[in-house]
Amino acid sequence: MNYLVRQEKSEDYDKVRGVLQSAFFRDGKDAVFNEWILVEKIRDSEYYIPELSLVAEADGQVVGYILFSPMKIRGANTSFDSLALAPLAVYKDYQKQGIGKHLVRLGIERAKKLGFKSMVVLGHPDYYSKFGFKRASKWRIGTTEDFNDECLFVLELVKDGLRGISGVVQYCPLFYNGELI
Ligand SMILES: CC(C)(COP(=O)(O)OP(=O)(O)OC[C@H]1O[C@@H](n2cnc3c(N)ncnc32)[C@H](O)[C@@H]1OP(=O)(O)O)[C@@H](O)C(=O)NCCC(=O)NCCS
């Protein structure tokens, strides 16, 4: 199968919605963590980074999508910039063919070029460890001050990109509107 990974264009928006709905829709979904609405809100906001909104295209259609948005890691008296990887989705028929991996890798490459020093993801350990992500708890980084999240991972994009950094992750505000996350 031939596919390419590229920056999203406005013509892709409806197709991206389709990919996200196919991956994340379930009954009762609209109330909590609705990924396709979240992406649309981010696009319309100051938190949208066009270079970090990527699609995979195959057979003339969008079959995968990834978005990265700015976030903070907040300590008691500190605040560090980081980048959230969310969401990532690939159409079922196109999964397990390397498309997800390609989207993550291009995102990482671009994030480095844009000067980000670290990246955070809530996800499956088996999947994200392949890219070098490590348990956030190692740095005392977490979704709460317990720092015992099993599924929160961080990646240093430069050497020692997280040196001396710990705290609670704070996604951009749009993740929290309507009880997202
Ligand atoms: C997760 C997802 C994006 C992976 O996309 P994909 O194109 O199938 O992934 P790839 O083909 O690049 O897989 C890369 C590797 O991860 C493995 N993998 C794929 N899906 C996996 C999963 N859900 N859990 C663990 N490992 C997985 C693959 O076997 C492959 O292993 P390999 O490198 O040893 O060959 C896709 O399954 C998906 O859209 N799922 C539904 C939405 C979702 O859960 N998104 C992630 C939210 S954090």
The ligand as a Tripos MOL2 file, in Angstrom:
@<TRIPOS>MOLECULE
LIG
   48    50     1     0     0
SMALL
NO_CHARGES

@<TRIPOS>ATOM
      1 C1         -3.1760    3.1950   17.9250 C.3       1 LIG1
      2 C2         -3.2510    3.3070   16.3990 C.3       1 LIG1
      3 C3         -3.2110    4.7650   16.0190 C.3       1 LIG1
      4 C4         -2.0610    2.5650   15.7970 C.3       1 LIG1
      5 O1         -2.0170    2.8240   14.4210 O.3       1 LIG1
      6 P1         -1.3650    1.7710   13.4070 P.3       1 LIG1
      7 O2         -1.2210    2.4520   12.0970 O.co2     1 LIG1
      8 O3         -2.1220    0.5090   13.4500 O.co2     1 LIG1
      9 O4          0.0440    1.5450   14.1020 O.3       1 LIG1
     10 P2          1.3410    0.9750   13.4110 P.3       1 LIG1
     11 O5          0.9890    0.0750   12.2810 O.co2     1 LIG1
     12 O6          2.2540    2.1040   13.1060 O.co2     1 LIG1
     13 O7          1.9000    0.1350   14.6040 O.3       1 LIG1
     14 C5          3.1780    0.3220   15.1180 C.3       1 LIG1
     15 C6          3.4550   -0.7880   16.0530 C.3       1 LIG1
     16 O8          2.5630   -0.7700   17.1870 O.3       1 LIG1
     17 C7          1.8210   -1.9830   17.2750 C.3       1 LIG1
     18 N1          0.4580   -1.5940   17.6590 N.ar      1 LIG1
     19 C8         -0.5110   -1.1730   16.8420 C.ar      1 LIG1
     20 N2         -1.6330   -0.8630   17.5530 N.ar      1 LIG1
     21 C9         -1.3070   -1.0950   18.8520 C.ar      1 LIG1
     22 C10        -2.0320   -0.9570   20.0730 C.ar      1 LIG1
     23 N3         -3.3050   -0.5260   20.0970 N.pl3     1 LIG1
     24 N4         -1.3880   -1.2770   21.2080 N.ar      1 LIG1
     25 C11        -0.1010   -1.6940   21.1990 C.ar      1 LIG1
     26 N5          0.6370   -1.8350   20.0770 N.ar      1 LIG1
     27 C12         0.0330   -1.5620   18.9170 C.ar      1 LIG1
     28 C13         1.9210   -2.5870   15.9110 C.3       1 LIG1
     29 O9          1.7920   -3.9880   15.9790 O.3       1 LIG1
     30 C14         3.3130   -2.1540   15.4510 C.3       1 LIG1
     31 O10         4.3040   -2.9600   16.0390 O.3       1 LIG1
     32 P3          5.7360   -3.1730   15.3230 P.3       1 LIG1
     33 O11         6.3890   -1.8270   15.2270 O.co2     1 LIG1
     34 O12         6.4340   -4.0850   16.2540 O.co2     1 LIG1
     35 O13         5.4100   -3.7500   13.9980 O.co2     1 LIG1
     36 C15        -4.5440    2.6550   15.8430 C.3       1 LIG1
     37 O14        -4.6270    1.3310   16.3250 O.3       1 LIG1
     38 C16        -5.8260    3.3880   16.2370 C.2       1 LIG1
     39 O15        -6.2550    4.3130   15.5540 O.2       1 LIG1
     40 N6         -6.4720    2.9640   17.3270 N.am      1 LIG1
     41 C17        -7.6900    3.5660   17.7980 C.3       1 LIG1
     42 C18        -7.4590    4.9330   18.3960 C.3       1 LIG1
     43 C19        -6.4390    4.9350   19.5170 C.2       1 LIG1
     44 O16        -6.4690    4.0820   20.4020 O.2       1 LIG1
     45 N7         -5.5090    5.9080   19.4580 N.am      1 LIG1
     46 C20        -4.4230    6.0290   20.3980 C.3       1 LIG1
     47 C21        -4.8230    6.8920   21.5160 C.3       1 LIG1
     48 S1         -3.4210    7.1730   22.5780 S.3       1 LIG1
@<TRIPOS>BOND
     1     1     2 1
     2     2     3 1
     3     2     4 1
     4     2    36 1
     5     4     5 1
     6     5     6 1
     7     6     7 2
     8     6     8 1
     9     6     9 1
    10     9    10 1
    11    10    11 2
    12    10    12 1
    13    10    13 1
    14    13    14 1
    15    14    15 1
    16    15    16 1
    17    15    30 1
    18    16    17 1
    19    17    18 1
    20    17    28 1
    21    18    19 ar
    22    18    27 ar
    23    19    20 ar
    24    20    21 ar
    25    21    22 ar
    26    21    27 ar
    27    22    23 1
    28    22    24 ar
    29    24    25 ar
    30    25    26 ar
    31    26    27 ar
    32    28    29 1
    33    28    30 1
    34    30    31 1
    35    31    32 1
    36    32    33 2
    37    32    34 1
    38    32    35 1
    39    36    37 1
    40    36    38 1
    41    38    39 2
    42    38    40 1
    43    40    41 1
    44    41    42 1
    45    42    43 1
    46    43    44 2
    47    43    45 1
    48    45    46 1
    49    46    47 1
    50    47    48 1
@<TRIPOS>SUBSTRUCTURE
     1 LIG1         1 GROUP 0 **** ****
